[in-house]
Amino acid sequence: MTTTITPPQAVLPGQLSDYELRQVHAIAAWKGEVPGVMSSVINRVAASVGKLADGVLPNAPIQQALEIINKAAAQISQDDSVLKDKTLQACGITRIEEIAAQPLEFVDPLADRCIAEAGQIAAGVGAATGAGGPLSVAVGIPAMLFGALRVIHRVSHCYGYSFTPEQEPGVMMGVLSLSTATSPEQRAHAMEEYRRRIETSFIHAALEESANKAIQRAVLGRELGAMIPGFNIALNAYLNRQFIVRAGTSAKRVFQEQWLRDRAKVIWIAPSTRMRKVRD
């Protein structure tokens, strides 16, 4: 499906290859998408449960837990490096900086493979923690967050990005907050914050309180929702996979746009004015 972008604000003319232009359209469509029917139902259940938890759980310990999980995800991403990918090894690429020198059509499939692998792992973890009850929630929440942050870290490496310990939390949590914004209102707010981050300092902006709360509601809602009658193992596996794949896809679009910006090929890609439903 073809979407429209807004020149000259969105694209610097004459500098994009055909492939890069197609990705600009894909990024614009991602920014303008709305949830499908099934996703909307699940998100409403998750949001309702998450709001209840929002008033019970204090913010500071959850923020600390997020930071711990992010550090663990960063370490695992280093140990299980994308540099182990067979395509990169066949090309003799041994450093993240060398990935950054590759064209977009080379690195995009690398990111797609990382997202697909993360989705498969997430479905298995979701099934394993989908029996319900307090124990599954205690295990499922950090497992879901870890899976999402791991794929965000790995996708950033696919585009040649690596960050210092000081830079990492703002970038990774920012991408995670984008992926948890599901309603049109949440997405509009998240996109506006994302644009401010890009136009000021992509790697230094702090995560807003509202974005932090959005992450908490989305994760807690999905996991606590597993305790509601009717949420079975298969559905929990689906929810887990959906959450992680959405995080990976958000990371792909964010780092694609940053890749294009860093090479002076775009300024800002405007959201598509033709809303596209997310496939359930």
Order of alpha helices (4+ residues) and beta strands (2+ residues): alpha-alpha-alpha-alpha-alpha-alpha-alpha-alpha-alpha-alpha-alpha
